[in-house]
Amino acid sequence: MAGGWSRDGAVNEQIEASIEDELKRLKARRAPQGESATHCVECDEPIPERRREAIPGVKLCVDCQQERDGRFQARGGINRRGSKDSQLK
């Protein structure tokens, strides 16, 4: 079902394109490389051996990694739909 001036399926195409873009971005992220550290580079706590085996090249303990993952990272996105204000002017 299309809304307004858009053709049928346009909204789904926009959603799928956004998902594809995000997947490409995630795949492009660099994985840890090299040897795993025995101690966290941020807090100097020991990194468990099972974590080092599971993630080759790991440098952070679980707590520091969770904290880093939880930080807000601004990134530019594409507003495929545009705002209503810009469409009305």
N, CA, C and O atoms as a printed pandas DataFrame, in Angstrom:
     atom_number atom_name residue_name chain_id  residue_number  x_coord  y_coord  z_coord
0              1         N          MET        A               1    0.840   -1.172    0.000
1              2        CA          MET        A               1    0.000    0.000    0.000
2              3         C          MET        A               1    0.891    1.242    0.000
3              4         O          MET        A               1    1.737    1.417    0.877
4              5         N          ALA        A               2    0.691    2.069   -0.966
5              6        CA          ALA        A               2    1.474    3.291   -1.079
6              7         C          ALA        A               2    0.742    4.434   -0.398
7              8         O          ALA        A               2   -0.487    4.451   -0.338
8              9         N          GLY        A               3    1.496    5.371    0.105
9             10        CA          GLY        A               3    0.887    6.540    0.725
10            11         C          GLY        A               3    1.318    7.784   -0.021
11            12         O          GLY        A               3    2.485    7.922   -0.388
12            13         N          GLY        A               4    0.387    8.685   -0.244
13            14        CA          GLY        A               4    0.732    9.934   -0.921
14            15         C          GLY        A               4    1.119    9.698   -2.375
15            16         O          GLY        A               4    0.395    9.042   -3.124
16            17         N          TRP        A               5    2.277   10.244   -2.766
17            18        CA          TRP        A               5    2.715   10.168   -4.156
18            19         C          TRP        A               5    3.652    8.992   -4.403
19            20         O          TRP        A               5    4.100    8.797   -5.532
20            21         N          SER        A               6    3.954    8.221   -3.394
21            22        CA          SER        A               6    4.916    7.124   -3.588
22            23         C          SER        A               6    4.251    5.924   -4.238
23            24         O          SER        A               6    3.045    5.718   -4.097
24            25         N          ARG        A               7    5.031    5.148   -4.938
25            26        CA          ARG        A               7    4.523    3.961   -5.624
26            27         C          ARG        A               7    4.418    2.806   -4.626
27            28         O          ARG        A               7    4.969    2.883   -3.528
28            29         N          ASP        A               8    3.735    1.770   -4.993
29            30        CA          ASP        A               8    3.600    0.596   -4.134
30            31         C          ASP        A               8    4.966   -0.003   -3.842
31            32         O          ASP        A               8    5.786   -0.163   -4.746
32            33         N          GLY        A               9    5.206   -0.334   -2.584
33            34        CA          GLY        A               9    6.459   -0.964   -2.191
34            35         C          GLY        A               9    7.595    0.001   -1.919
35            36         O          GLY        A               9    8.687   -0.432   -1.550
36            37         N          ALA        A              10    7.373    1.300   -2.090
37            38        CA          ALA        A              10    8.458    2.272   -1.915
38            39         C          ALA        A              10    8.954    2.304   -0.472
39            40         O          ALA        A              10   10.156    2.421   -0.234
40            41         N          VAL        A              11    8.054    2.202    0.477
41            42        CA          VAL        A              11    8.454    2.249    1.882
42            43         C          VAL        A              11    9.291    1.025    2.216
43            44         O          VAL        A              11   10.318    1.138    2.884
44            45         N          ASN        A              12    8.862   -0.141    1.758
45            46        CA          ASN        A              12    9.643   -1.364    2.002
46            47         C          ASN        A              12   11.017   -1.285    1.359
47            48         O          ASN        A              12   11.996   -1.751    1.941
48            49         N          GLU        A              13   11.106   -0.710    0.182
49            50        CA          GLU        A              13   12.404   -0.549   -0.474
50            51         C          GLU        A              13   13.319    0.349    0.356
51            52         O          GLU        A              13   14.514    0.075    0.468
52            53         N          GLN        A              14   12.780    1.406    0.933
53            54        CA          GLN        A              14   13.557    2.314    1.773
54            55         C          GLN        A              14   14.059    1.601    3.020
55            56         O          GLN        A              14   15.212    1.766    3.419
56            57         N          ILE        A              15   13.186    0.809    3.630
57            58        CA          ILE        A              15   13.577    0.065    4.823
58            59         C          ILE        A              15   14.673   -0.937    4.488
59            60         O          ILE        A              15   15.670   -1.025    5.204
60            61         N          GLU        A              16   14.500   -1.686    3.415
61            62        CA          GLU        A              16   15.496   -2.670    3.007
62            63         C          GLU        A              16   16.832   -2.014    2.661
63            64         O          GLU        A              16   17.888   -2.557    2.984
64            65         N          ALA        A              17   16.797   -0.857    2.010
65            66        CA          ALA        A              17   18.028   -0.148    1.673
66            67         C          ALA        A              17   18.742    0.324    2.941
67            68         O          ALA        A              17   19.968    0.262    3.024
68            69         N          SER        A              18   17.978    0.794    3.923
69            70        CA          SER        A              18   18.589    1.223    5.191
70            71         C          SER        A              18   19.234    0.049    5.913
71            72         O          SER        A              18   20.329    0.176    6.460
72            73         N          ILE        A              19   18.558   -1.085    5.914
73            74        CA          ILE        A              19   19.110   -2.282    6.548
74            75         C          ILE        A              19   20.380   -2.727    5.836
75            76         O          ILE        A              19   21.366   -3.079    6.483
76            77         N          GLU        A              20   20.359   -2.714    4.502
77            78        CA          GLU        A              20   21.553   -3.082    3.726
78            79         C          GLU        A              20   22.734   -2.170    4.048
79            80         O          GLU        A              20   23.859   -2.638    4.225
80            81         N          ASP        A              21   22.472   -0.871    4.123
81            82        CA          ASP        A              21   23.535    0.089    4.444
82            83         C          ASP        A              21   24.139   -0.195    5.812
83            84         O          ASP        A              21   25.358   -0.159    5.979
84            85         N          GLU        A              22   23.283   -0.479    6.790
85            86        CA          GLU        A              22   23.769   -0.746    8.144
86            87         C          GLU        A              22   24.574   -2.044    8.186
87            88         O          GLU        A              22   25.601   -2.110    8.862
88            89         N          LEU        A              23   24.124   -3.066    7.479
89            90        CA          LEU        A              23   24.871   -4.328    7.436
90            91         C          LEU        A              23   26.240   -4.135    6.790
91            92         O          LEU        A              23   27.230   -4.698    7.257
92            93         N          LYS        A              24   26.302   -3.348    5.728
93            94        CA          LYS        A              24   27.587   -3.058    5.081
94            95         C          LYS        A              24   28.522   -2.333    6.042
95            96         O          LYS        A              24   29.719   -2.618    6.098
96            97         N          ARG        A              25   27.953   -1.383    6.803
97            98        CA          ARG        A              25   28.753   -0.632    7.760
98            99         C          ARG        A              25   29.302   -1.552    8.846
99           100         O          ARG        A              25   30.465   -1.439    9.233
100          101         N          LEU        A              26   28.469   -2.455    9.333
101          102        CA          LEU        A              26   28.906   -3.380   10.376
102          103         C          LEU        A              26   29.976   -4.343    9.867
103          104         O          LEU        A              26   30.929   -4.654   10.582
104          105         N          LYS        A              27   29.817   -4.810    8.641
105          106        CA          LYS        A              27   30.803   -5.735    8.074
106          107         C          LYS        A              27   32.138   -5.046    7.805
107          108         O          LYS        A              27   33.190   -5.685    7.822
108          109         N          ALA        A              28   32.086   -3.740    7.558
109          110        CA          ALA        A              28   33.308   -2.994    7.259
110          111         C          ALA        A              28   34.114   -2.666    8.509
111          112         O          ALA        A              28   35.278   -2.277    8.411
112          113         N          ARG        A              29   33.502   -2.819    9.695
113          114        CA          ARG        A              29   34.238   -2.553   10.930
114          115         C          ARG        A              29   35.425   -3.474   11.034
115          116         O          ARG        A              29   35.347   -4.656   10.700
116          117         N          ARG        A              30   36.510   -2.929   11.495
117          118        CA          ARG        A              30   37.732   -3.723   11.633
118          119         C          ARG        A              30   37.608   -4.666   12.814
119          120         O          ARG        A              30   37.213   -4.261   13.908
120          121         N          ALA        A              31   37.942   -5.905   12.591
121          122        CA          ALA        A              31   37.979   -6.887   13.673
122          123         C          ALA        A              31   39.333   -6.762   14.376
123          124         O          ALA        A              31   40.311   -6.320   13.772
124          125         N          PRO        A              32   39.387   -7.151   15.652
125          126        CA          PRO        A              32   40.681   -7.115   16.340
126          127         C          PRO        A              32   41.706   -7.966   15.590
127          128         O          PRO        A              32   41.382   -9.028   15.057
128          129         N          GLN        A              33   42.929   -7.488   15.561
129          130        CA          GLN        A              33   43.988   -8.220   14.864
130          131         C          GLN        A              33   45.179   -8.400   15.783
131          132         O          GLN        A              33   45.327   -7.687   16.776
132          133         N          GLY        A              34   46.021   -9.351   15.447
133          134        CA          GLY        A              34   47.227   -9.584   16.225
134          135         C          GLY        A              34   46.962  -10.498   17.401
135          136         O          GLY        A              34   45.945  -11.188   17.458
136          137         N          GLU        A              35   47.879  -10.491   18.325
137          138        CA          GLU        A              35   47.764  -11.336   19.502
138          139         C          GLU        A              35   46.860  -10.698   20.532
139          140         O          GLU        A              35   46.827   -9.476   20.677
140          141         N          SER        A              36   46.128  -11.534   21.246
141          142        CA          SER        A              36   45.282  -11.034   22.327
142          143         C          SER        A              36   46.152  -10.568   23.485
143          144         O          SER        A              36   47.200  -11.149   23.766
144          145         N          ALA        A              37   45.709   -9.525   24.141
145          146        CA          ALA        A              37   46.406   -9.036   25.329
146          147         C          ALA        A              37   46.003   -9.902   26.524
147          148         O          ALA        A              37   44.880  -10.402   26.586
148          149         N          THR        A              38   46.913  -10.071   27.454
149          150        CA          THR        A              38   46.588  -10.839   28.657
150          151         C          THR        A              38   45.890   -9.961   29.684
151          152         O          THR        A              38   45.160  -10.461   30.541
152          153         N          HIS        A              39   46.112   -8.647   29.602
153          154        CA          HIS        A              39   45.476   -7.702   30.510
154          155         C          HIS        A              39   44.831   -6.584   29.698
155          156         O          HIS        A              39   45.336   -6.202   28.642
156          157         N          CYS        A              40   43.732   -6.072   30.189
157          158        CA          CYS        A              40   42.987   -5.008   29.514
158          159         C          CYS        A              40   43.867   -3.766   29.358
159          160         O          CYS        A              40   44.572   -3.373   30.287
160          161         N          VAL        A              41   43.816   -3.159   28.179
161          162        CA          VAL        A              41   44.633   -1.975   27.926
162          163         C          VAL        A              41   44.072   -0.729   28.612
163          164         O          VAL        A              41   44.779    0.271   28.736
164          165         N          GLU        A              42   42.804   -0.772   29.062
165          166        CA          GLU        A              42   42.212    0.391   29.721
166          167         C          GLU        A              42   42.280    0.308   31.240
167          168         O          GLU        A              42   42.605    1.296   31.898
168          169         N          CYS        A              43   41.973   -0.874   31.811
169          170        CA          CYS        A              43   41.907   -0.957   33.278
170          171         C          CYS        A              43   42.945   -1.907   33.874
171          172         O          CYS        A              43   43.050   -2.020   35.095
172          173         N          ASP        A              44   43.700   -2.580   33.037
173          174        CA          ASP        A              44   44.775   -3.487   33.445
174          175         C          ASP        A              44   44.285   -4.729   34.213
175          176         O          ASP        A              44   45.065   -5.390   34.899
176          177         N          GLU        A              45   42.989   -5.035   34.089
177          178        CA          GLU        A              45   42.458   -6.274   34.674
178          179         C          GLU        A              45   42.806   -7.431   33.742
179          180         O          GLU        A              45   42.905   -7.230   32.531
180          181         N          PRO        A              46   42.996   -8.642   34.281
181          182        CA          PRO        A              46   43.287   -9.787   33.417
182          183         C          PRO        A              46   42.106  -10.122   32.509
183          184         O          PRO        A              46   40.950  -10.072   32.929
184          185         N          ILE        A              47   42.411  -10.461   31.271
185          186        CA          ILE        A              47   41.385  -10.883   30.317
186          187         C          ILE        A              47   41.310  -12.405   30.387
187          188         O          ILE        A              47   42.327  -13.075   30.207
188          189         N          PRO        A              48   40.117  -12.971   30.645
189          190        CA          PRO        A              48   39.998  -14.425   30.764
190          191         C          PRO        A              48   40.477  -15.141   29.501
191          192         O          PRO        A              48   40.284  -14.660   28.384
192          193         N          GLU        A              49   41.101  -16.291   29.702
193          194        CA          GLU        A              49   41.653  -17.053   28.586
194          195         C          GLU        A              49   40.580  -17.439   27.574
195          196         O          GLU        A              49   40.835  -17.425   26.370
196          197         N          ARG        A              50   39.393  -17.781   28.042
197          198        CA          ARG        A              50   38.326  -18.165   27.115
198          199         C          ARG        A              50   37.928  -16.997   26.211
199          200         O          ARG        A              50   37.599  -17.205   25.043
200          201         N          ARG        A              51   37.957  -15.777   26.738
201          202        CA          ARG        A              51   37.660  -14.597   25.908
202          203         C          ARG        A              51   38.754  -14.403   24.865
203          204         O          ARG        A              51   38.468  -14.091   23.709
204          205         N          ARG        A              52   39.993  -14.585   25.270
205          206        CA          ARG        A              52   41.112  -14.429   24.329
206          207         C          ARG        A              52   41.056  -15.475   23.226
207          208         O          ARG        A              52   41.437  -15.196   22.089
208          209         N          GLU        A              53   40.585  -16.674   23.549
209          210        CA          GLU        A              53   40.451  -17.726   22.534
210          211         C          GLU        A              53   39.278  -17.443   21.597
211          212         O          GLU        A              53   39.364  -17.677   20.391
212          213         N          ALA        A              54   38.189  -16.941   22.159
213          214        CA          ALA        A              54   36.985  -16.693   21.367
214          215         C          ALA        A              54   37.144  -15.509   20.418
215          216         O          ALA        A              54   36.593  -15.509   19.318
216          217         N          ILE        A              55   37.906  -14.494   20.852
217          218        CA          ILE        A              55   38.081  -13.284   20.043
218          219         C          ILE        A              55   39.570  -13.031   19.864
219          220         O          ILE        A              55   40.182  -12.340   20.678
220          221         N          PRO        A              56   40.155  -13.579   18.815
221          222        CA          PRO        A              56   41.587  -13.348   18.589
222          223         C          PRO        A              56   41.887  -11.855   18.447
223          224         O          PRO        A              56   41.196  -11.142   17.720
224          225         N          GLY        A              57   42.901  -11.400   19.133
225          226        CA          GLY        A              57   43.304  -10.000   19.050
226          227         C          GLY        A              57   42.586   -9.095   20.028
227          228         O          GLY        A              57   42.700   -7.873   19.932
228          229         N          VAL        A              58   41.844   -9.670   20.971
229          230        CA          VAL        A              58   41.091   -8.845   21.916
230          231         C          VAL        A              58   42.046   -8.064   22.817
231          232         O          VAL        A              58   43.082   -8.581   23.236
232          233         N          LYS        A              59   41.688   -6.819   23.109
233          234        CA          LYS        A              59   42.537   -5.945   23.926
234          235         C          LYS        A              59   41.820   -5.428   25.168
235          236         O          LYS        A              59   42.459   -4.865   26.057
236          237         N          LEU        A              60   40.495   -5.612   25.244
237          238        CA          LEU        A              60   39.712   -5.075   26.349
238          239         C          LEU        A              60   39.021   -6.192   27.130
239          240         O          LEU        A              60   38.649   -7.222   26.569
240          241         N          CYS        A              61   38.859   -5.968   28.435
241          242        CA          CYS        A              61   38.079   -6.907   29.246
242          243         C          CYS        A              61   36.596   -6.712   28.921
243          244         O          CYS        A              61   36.227   -5.759   28.234
244          245         N          VAL        A              62   35.762   -7.603   29.411
245          246        CA          VAL        A              62   34.331   -7.543   29.107
246          247         C          VAL        A              62   33.717   -6.229   29.582
247          248         O          VAL        A              62   32.958   -5.598   28.846
248          249         N          ASP        A              63   34.043   -5.813   30.811
249          250        CA          ASP        A              63   33.460   -4.581   31.352
250          251         C          ASP        A              63   33.825   -3.359   30.514
251          252         O          ASP        A              63   32.961   -2.540   30.199
252          253         N          CYS        A              64   35.089   -3.234   30.158
253          254        CA          CYS        A              64   35.520   -2.078   29.352
254          255         C          CYS        A              64   34.907   -2.129   27.952
255          256         O          CYS        A              64   34.549   -1.089   27.399
256          257         N          GLN        A              65   34.781   -3.319   27.377
257          258        CA          GLN        A              65   34.174   -3.449   26.052
258          259         C          GLN        A              65   32.706   -3.060   26.097
259          260         O          GLN        A              65   32.220   -2.386   25.189
260          261         N          GLN        A              66   31.988   -3.473   27.144
261          262        CA          GLN        A              66   30.578   -3.108   27.277
262          263         C          GLN        A              66   30.419   -1.606   27.439
263          264         O          GLN        A              66   29.501   -1.009   26.878
264          265         N          GLU        A              67   31.304   -1.001   28.201
265          266        CA          GLU        A              67   31.249    0.451   28.378
266          267         C          GLU        A              67   31.493    1.159   27.047
267          268         O          GLU        A              67   30.800    2.121   26.717
268          269         N          ARG        A              68   32.465    0.689   26.295
269          270        CA          ARG        A              68   32.778    1.298   24.997
270          271         C          ARG        A              68   31.623    1.105   24.007
271          272         O          ARG        A              68   31.290    2.016   23.250
272          273         N          ASP        A              69   31.016   -0.085   24.019
273          274        CA          ASP        A              69   29.898   -0.354   23.117
274          275         C          ASP        A              69   28.682    0.498   23.450
275          276         O          ASP        A              69   27.883    0.820   22.570
276          277         N          GLY        A              70   28.542    0.864   24.724
277          278        CA          GLY        A              70   27.392    1.650   25.154
278          279         C          GLY        A              70   27.510    3.131   24.878
279          280         O          GLY        A              70   26.524    3.858   24.998
280          281         N          ARG        A              71   28.674    3.592   24.516
281          282        CA          ARG        A              71   28.870    5.021   24.231
282          283         C          ARG        A              71   28.147    5.418   22.956
283          284         O          ARG        A              71   28.055    4.641   22.005
284          285         N          PHE        A              72   27.638    6.634   22.953
285          286        CA          PHE        A              72   26.977    7.161   21.762
286          287         C          PHE        A              72   28.027    7.504   20.712
287          288         O          PHE        A              72   29.022    8.167   21.003
288          289         N          GLN        A              73   27.788    7.045   19.499
289          290        CA          GLN        A              73   28.684    7.384   18.395
290          291         C          GLN        A              73   27.853    8.011   17.284
291          292         O          GLN        A              73   27.064    7.339   16.620
292          293         N          ALA        A              74   28.045    9.289   17.101
293          294        CA          ALA        A              74   27.306    9.974   16.049
294          295         C          ALA        A              74   27.853    9.558   14.695
295          296         O          ALA        A              74   29.065    9.496   14.492
296          297         N          ARG        A              75   26.958    9.279   13.787
297          298        CA          ARG        A              75   27.378    8.956   12.430
298          299         C          ARG        A              75   26.347    9.527   11.470
299          300         O          ARG        A              75   25.155    9.587   11.772
300          301         N          GLY        A              76   26.817    9.930   10.346
301          302        CA          GLY        A              76   25.930   10.514    9.365
302          303         C          GLY        A              76   25.069    9.453    8.711
303          304         O          GLY        A              76   25.558    8.397    8.310
304          305         N          GLY        A              77   23.821    9.734    8.610
305          306        CA          GLY        A              77   22.904    8.812    7.964
306          307         C          GLY        A              77   22.201    9.500    6.823
307          308         O          GLY        A              77   22.321   10.711    6.631
308          309         N          ILE        A              78   21.489    8.734    6.092
309          310        CA          ILE        A              78   20.747    9.286    4.963
310          311         C          ILE        A              78   19.275    9.234    5.305
311          312         O          ILE        A              78   18.741    8.171    5.622
312          313         N          ASN        A              79   18.622   10.372    5.243
313          314        CA          ASN        A              79   17.191   10.412    5.438
314          315         C          ASN        A              79   16.561   10.198    4.078
315          316         O          ASN        A              79   16.389   11.143    3.308
316          317         N          ARG        A              80   16.222    8.977    3.791
317          318        CA          ARG        A              80   15.705    8.647    2.466
318          319         C          ARG        A              80   14.328    9.239    2.213
319          320         O          ARG        A              80   13.965    9.496    1.065
320          321         N          ARG        A              81   13.575    9.454    3.251
321          322        CA          ARG        A              81   12.210    9.936    3.074
322          323         C          ARG        A              81   12.143   11.452    3.044
323          324         O          ARG        A              81   11.228   12.020    2.446
324          325         N          GLY        A              82   13.073   12.098    3.664
325          326        CA          GLY        A              82   13.028   13.549    3.756
326          327         C          GLY        A              82   12.011   13.960    4.797
327          328         O          GLY        A              82   11.158   13.160    5.179
328          329         N          SER        A              83   12.085   15.165    5.251
329          330        CA          SER        A              83   11.125   15.620    6.245
330          331         C          SER        A              83    9.869   16.138    5.551
331          332         O          SER        A              83    9.907   16.550    4.392
332          333         N          LYS        A              84    8.774   16.109    6.270
333          334        CA          LYS        A              84    7.538   16.629    5.687
334          335         C          LYS        A              84    7.665   18.109    5.387
335          336         O          LYS        A              84    7.135   18.598    4.389
336          337         N          ASP        A              85    8.373   18.823    6.259
337          338        CA          ASP        A              85    8.532   20.258    6.048
338          339         C          ASP        A              85    9.187   20.550    4.698
339          340         O          ASP        A              85    8.773   21.456    3.975
340          341         N          SER        A              86   10.234   19.752    4.369
341          342        CA          SER        A              86   10.932   20.019    3.111
342          343         C          SER        A              86   10.087   19.630    1.908
343          344         O          SER        A              86   10.270   20.173    0.819
344          345         N          GLN        A              87    9.172   18.703    2.093
345          346        CA          GLN        A              87    8.307   18.294    0.975
346          347         C          GLN        A              87    7.165   19.286    0.753
347          348         O          GLN        A              87    6.636   19.399   -0.353
348          349         N          LEU        A              88    6.793   19.998    1.811
349          350        CA          LEU        A              88    5.678   20.925    1.698
350          351         C          LEU        A              88    6.075   22.286    1.168
351          352         O          LEU        A              88    5.218   23.033    0.695
352          353         N          LYS        A              89    7.355   22.630    1.234
353          354        CA          LYS        A              89    7.802   23.965    0.814
354          355         C          LYS        A              89    8.001   24.038   -0.659
355          356         O          LYS        A              89    8.376   25.089   -1.179
